[in-house]
Amino acid sequence: MKTLTKQKRVANLGEKVRFMRNDMIIVGEVTIVKDESVIVNVSRSDARRLNIDTPLTVVAHKNYQVL
């Protein structure tokens, strides 16, 4: 199983982040920053791989790395 090293820094709007979902490493761009999470825009192909209808997904601050 793949793992990512966690970091404490919260991503800013427009930054690229990397996160794990369904044992896949996904990279996307932060579009909204909330108190506990960010909304990330992933590629359409990654959205299909994740079996989600939209390229936007929520990722908790503790579950991503800022690139």
N, C-alpha and C positions, 0 to 999 in steps of 0.2 A: 504494500500500500504506500502510495506517495504521501509525503507530508511537506508542508511549507513552514519555514521559520516565522514565527509571529513577531510582530514589532509593535511598539506602543504609539507611534506617530499616526495621527488621523490624516487621511488624505484630504487634499483640497480639490475644489472644483477644477475639472479639466485634466487632473493627473491620471496616469495609467496605474492600474492596480492588477495584481495577480491573486487568484483565489482558487480553492479546490471546490469542485461540485461534482458529485457522482463519479468520484475517482478520476476526474479529468482536471488538468490545470487550465484555467481560463484567464485571459487577459482582456480588460476592458477599460473604458474611460469613465471617470466619475462625473455624473451629471447633476446630482443633488447630494448635499451633505446634511445628514440629520444628527440628532444627539447620540444615537446608539448604532447608526448604520449609514451606509451610502447607497445610492441608486447608481448602478453601473450599466453603461451601454456596451453590450458585447456584439461581436459580429453576427450577421445573420446565420452563418454556418455554425458558429458556436451555439446560437439559440436553437438551431435544429438538433445539434448533438445533445443538448440538454433537454430537448423535447418541451420547450416553452414557446408560447405563441408570439411573444414580443421580445425584442432584443434588450429590454430593460429588466434588470433583476436587482434584488435587495441583497446586500452583503453586510453582515455585522462588522463593526470595526475590528473585533478580535480575530476575524477570519480572512484578512487579506494582507498583502504586502504592497507597499507603495514602490513603484518602479522608478 
